[in-house]
């Protein structure tokens, strides 16, 4: 059964939950931190205090909540795992379908600026199970491989049998698993990164100098910036208590990544307004999804880690993404048919550089 319309949309946040949030923000206790470090040791204390003040005094969730809720949502319920997704139809009977997969710490909001640019194709944007706006999953979050299986079961309910996948971050892991599970159904892949697991666990031994430099950069990045992933994969429940109880703590955890992983030159306000930052944080706060969003980190399946995905793949690389792989590395794991490196943009390219992102989607469509 597929539910559509208002009944399929994410539920409206009850007033009493927003009242509870206001009380927590009013009780915010600024932690005294050593001065002079800015963002070097994590979230800048002054920035966070100003953001919490904006949240408490000026931010209004309701209009921001209405925007995603007004999208054309569908809810599939026949399979073991229900899937809630945005399904935008072009009106063309012969239109191909693109499935857009978000990552962490974001949600379907990542693609708000992309949807208006894809009016000539059908688009499905699943809220990944365990992430904001997703249908509840009885056993909590799912691994990337399990999410891929859930999407494979849900898409035919929407009449989608063959499709192009476009993804980054956790979504790229899901896309790889789905392409390996169902290469006959995935017409092409569009990816903005090659998953880091390939150099973290059992990397190839016959590396070129360029690939050796990439692996070295990757390990250096992990040492300097990767502690969040280690904590999320080893002690997620400890972390979830603090982030699920404190809105300021959640904002600190998420906003630091939104700043570090975007092409903002250190000024996150050049990419996200205060309201936009808070809306991305609120997506996690109001849904309670922060803990279940860690599950793909905890349950890293070895399935498909080695071997090459046979589906034709278009890569779109942005210079301020986490660790950019060389083409030769990507070709070890993917059938790379298109490769484009842009001169601006970061990890959330669909938000930061929507035109460039869509160009990559169209490159994948041309391969389908």
C-alpha positions in Angstrom: 0.0 0.0 0.0 1.2 3.5 -0.8 -0.1 6.5 1.2 0.0 9.9 -0.5 -0.9 13.5 0.4 -1.0 14.9 3.9 -1.2 11.4 5.5 2.2 10.5 4.0 4.0 13.7 5.1 6.1 13.8 8.2 3.8 14.6 11.2 3.5 18.1 12.5 5.6 18.7 15.7 3.2 19.0 18.7 3.1 22.3 20.4 4.1 20.8 23.7 7.3 19.5 22.2 8.2 23.0 21.0 7.3 24.4 24.5 9.8 21.8 25.9 12.4 23.0 23.5 11.9 26.6 24.5 12.4 25.7 28.2 15.6 23.9 27.4 16.9 26.9 25.4 16.0 29.2 28.2 18.0 27.1 30.6 21.1 27.0 28.3 24.2 27.2 30.4 27.2 28.4 28.4 30.2 26.3 29.1 33.4 28.3 30.0 36.0 27.4 27.5 39.6 28.6 27.0 39.6 31.7 24.8 41.5 32.4 21.7 40.9 29.1 19.9 37.9 29.9 17.7 36.8 26.8 15.9 40.2 25.0 16.2 39.0 22.8 19.1 35.5 22.4 17.9 32.5 24.7 17.9 33.3 28.3 18.7 31.6 29.2 22.0 30.7 32.7 21.0 29.1 31.6 17.7 27.1 28.9 19.5 25.9 31.4 22.2 24.7 33.8 19.5 23.0 30.9 17.6 21.2 29.7 20.7 20.1 33.3 21.4 18.7 33.5 17.8 17.0 30.1 18.3 15.4 31.2 21.6 14.4 34.7 20.6 13.8 34.9 16.9 13.6 31.5 15.2 10.2 30.3 14.3 10.0 26.6 13.4 6.5 26.5 11.9 7.2 28.2 8.5 10.4 26.1 8.1 8.4 22.9 9.1 5.7 23.7 6.5 8.2 23.9 3.6 9.2 20.2 3.6 5.8 19.0 4.7 4.3 20.7 1.6 6.4 18.5 -0.7 4.6 15.6 -2.4 5.4 12.8 0.1 4.6 9.1 -0.3 4.7 6.4 2.3 5.3 2.7 1.3 4.1 0.2 3.9 3.9 -3.2 2.2 7.6 -4.2 2.8 9.2 -5.0 6.1 10.6 -1.5 6.4 8.3 1.4 5.6 9.8 4.1 3.5 8.8 7.8 3.4 9.9 9.7 0.4 9.4 12.8 -1.6 8.1 11.8 -5.1 8.1 14.6 -7.6 6.7 13.6 -11.0 7.6 15.5 -14.2 4.3 14.7 -16.0 6.2 13.1 -18.8 5.2 9.5 -19.3 8.7 8.6 -20.6 10.6 10.5 -18.0 13.5 8.7 -16.3 13.6 8.5 -12.5 16.4 9.9 -10.4 16.7 8.8 -6.7 18.5 11.3 -4.6 20.2 9.9 -1.4 21.2 12.2 1.4 23.8 11.6 4.2 24.8 12.8 7.7 24.3 15.2 9.4 21.6 16.2 7.0 18.3 15.0 5.5 16.1 15.5 2.5 16.6 19.2 3.1 20.0 18.7 1.4 18.1 18.6 -2.0 15.8 21.6 -1.6 17.7 23.7 -4.1 18.1 20.8 -6.6 14.5 19.8 -6.9 13.4 22.9 -9.0 16.2 22.2 -11.4 15.1 18.7 -12.2 11.6 19.4 -13.5 11.9 17.3 -16.6 12.6 14.0 -14.8 10.8 12.1 -12.0 12.6 12.5 -8.7 12.4 10.3 -5.6 14.1 11.6 -2.4 13.8 9.0 0.4 14.2 10.0 4.0 16.7 7.3 4.8 15.3 5.0 7.6 16.6 6.2 10.9 17.2 9.7 9.7 15.0 12.9 9.9 11.5 12.7 8.5 11.7 8.9 7.9 8.9 6.5 8.7 9.5 4.9 12.1 11.5 1.7 12.0 10.7 -0.8 14.8 14.3 -1.9 15.4 15.8 1.6 15.2 18.3 2.6 12.6 19.6 0.4 9.8 23.0 -0.3 8.2 23.7 1.1 4.8 23.2 -2.3 3.3 19.9 -2.8 5.1 18.8 0.7 3.9 19.6 -0.3 0.4 17.5 -3.4 0.7 14.6 -1.3 2.1 14.7 1.1 -0.8 14.9 -1.8 -3.3 11.7 -3.2 -1.8 10.0 0.2 -1.7 10.7 1.7 -5.1 8.6 -0.8 -7.1 5.6 0.2 -4.9 6.0 3.7 -6.4 6.1 2.2 -9.9 9.9 2.7 -10.1 11.6 -0.3 -11.5 14.8 1.2 -13.1 16.4 4.4 -11.9 19.6 6.6 -11.6 21.0 6.9 -8.1 22.6 10.2 -7.1 24.3 10.3 -3.7 27.1 11.4 -1.3 28.3 10.5 2.2 26.2 7.8 3.8 24.0 7.9 0.7 27.0 6.9 -1.4 27.4 3.8 0.7 23.7 3.0 0.3 23.9 3.6 -3.5 26.9 1.3 -3.8 25.1 -1.4 -1.9 22.0 -1.0 -4.0 23.9 -1.1 -7.2 25.6 -4.3 -6.2 22.4 -5.9 -5.0 20.4 -4.9 -8.1 22.7 -3.9 -11.0 19.9 -4.6 -13.5 17.7 -2.0 -11.8 20.3 0.8 -11.3 20.8 2.4 -14.7 23.6 4.6 -13.6 25.3 6.1 -10.5 26.1 9.8 -9.7 28.5 10.1 -6.8 30.2 13.1 -5.1 32.7 10.9 -3.2 34.3 7.5 -3.1 33.5 6.0 0.4 36.4 6.3 2.8 36.1 2.7 4.0 38.1 1.6 0.9 41.3 3.1 2.3 40.6 2.6 6.0 40.1 -1.1 5.8 42.3 -3.4 3.7 43.3 -0.9 1.0 44.8 -2.2 -2.2 48.6 -3.0 -2.1 49.5 -1.9 -5.7 49.0 1.8 -5.2 50.3 4.4 -7.6 52.1 7.4 -6.1 49.0 9.5 -6.6 46.9 6.9 -4.7 49.5 6.6 -1.9 49.2 10.4 -1.4 45.4 10.1 -1.3 45.5 7.4 1.3 48.0 9.4 3.4 45.7 12.5 3.1 42.8 10.3 4.2 44.5 9.0 7.3 45.7 12.5 8.1 42.1 13.8 7.8 40.9 10.9 10.0 43.5 11.8 12.7 42.6 15.5 12.6 38.8 15.5 11.9 37.5 11.9 12.1 36.9 11.5 15.9 33.2 12.2 15.4 32.9 9.0 13.3 34.9 6.9 15.7 32.6 8.0 18.6 29.5 7.5 16.5 30.6 4.0 15.5 31.8 2.8 18.9 29.8 4.5 21.7 26.8 5.9 19.9 24.4 5.5 22.9 26.7 7.6 25.2 26.8 10.4 22.6 23.1 10.1 21.9 22.2 10.9 25.5 23.9 14.3 25.4 22.8 15.2 22.0 19.2 14.0 22.5 18.8 15.9 25.8 20.5 19.2 25.0 19.5 21.3 21.9 22.7 23.4 22.3 24.8 20.2 22.4 23.1 18.9 19.3 23.6 22.3 17.5 27.3 22.2 18.5 27.8 18.7 17.1 25.9 19.4 13.8 26.9 23.0 13.0 30.6 22.3 13.5 30.3 19.8 10.6 28.2 22.2 8.5 31.0 24.7 8.8 34.0 22.4 8.4 32.6 20.5 5.4 31.4 23.4 3.3 33.3 25.8 1.0 32.7 28.7 3.3 36.2 30.1 4.0 35.5 29.7 7.7 32.3 31.8 7.5 29.4 29.3 7.8 27.0 32.2 7.4 28.1 32.5 3.7 26.5 29.1 3.1 23.7 28.9 5.7 21.7 31.6 7.3 21.1 31.2 11.0 17.5 30.0 10.3 18.9 27.5 7.8 21.4 26.2 10.2 18.8 25.8 12.9 16.3 24.1 10.5 18.9 21.4 9.7 19.5 21.0 13.4 15.7 21.0 14.1 15.3 18.2 11.6 17.2 16.0 14.0 15.8 17.5 17.3 12.1 17.2 16.4 12.4 13.7 15.0 14.7 12.3 17.7 16.8 10.8 14.9 20.3 11.6 16.1 20.9 8.2 17.7 19.5 6.1 14.9 21.4 8.2 12.3 24.6 6.7 13.8 23.6 3.1 12.9 25.3 3.1 9.5 28.5 4.0 11.3 28.1 1.2 13.9 27.0 -1.5 11.6 29.5 -1.1 8.8 28.9 -4.2 6.7 31.8 -5.8 4.8 29.4 -6.8 2.0 30.6 -5.3 -1.2 33.7 -3.6 0.4 35.9 -5.2 -2.2 35.2 -5.8 -5.8 34.0 -3.4 -8.5 30.5 -2.0 -9.0 29.6 -2.7 -12.6 27.0 0.1 -13.0 28.1 3.1 -15.2 29.1 5.9 -12.9 29.5 9.7 -13.1 31.6 11.4 -10.4 31.3 15.1 -9.6 34.1 16.2 -7.2 34.1 19.4 -5.1 37.4 20.7 -3.7 36.2 21.3 -0.1 34.6 17.8 0.3 36.3 15.7 3.0 39.0 13.8 1.1 38.9 13.9 -2.7 40.0 10.7 -4.4 41.9 10.6 -7.7 40.2 9.0 -10.7 42.4 6.0 -10.7 41.3 5.1 -7.2 37.6 5.5 -8.0 38.1 3.3 -11.1 39.2 0.4 -8.9 35.7 0.3 -7.4 33.4 1.8 -10.0 32.9 1.7 -13.7 33.8 5.4 -14.1 32.4 6.9 -17.4 32.3 10.6 -16.4 34.6 12.6 -14.1 34.2 16.3 -13.4 36.2 18.3 -10.8 34.8 21.7 -9.9 36.7 24.6 -8.5 34.3 25.4 -5.7 31.9 23.6 -3.4 32.1 21.2 -0.5 30.4 18.2 1.1 26.9 19.5 0.8 27.3 20.3 -2.9 23.6 19.9 -3.7 22.9 22.8 -1.3 26.1 24.8 -2.0 26.4 24.4 -5.8 23.0 23.1 -7.0 23.7 23.9 -10.7 27.0 22.0 -10.7 25.4 19.1 -8.8 22.6 18.8 -11.3 25.1 18.8 -14.1 26.5 15.7 -12.5 23.1 14.1 -12.3 22.5 14.8 -16.0 25.9 13.2 -16.8 24.6 10.1 -15.1 21.3 10.3 -16.9 23.3 10.3 -20.2 24.9 7.0 -19.2 21.6 5.3 -18.3 
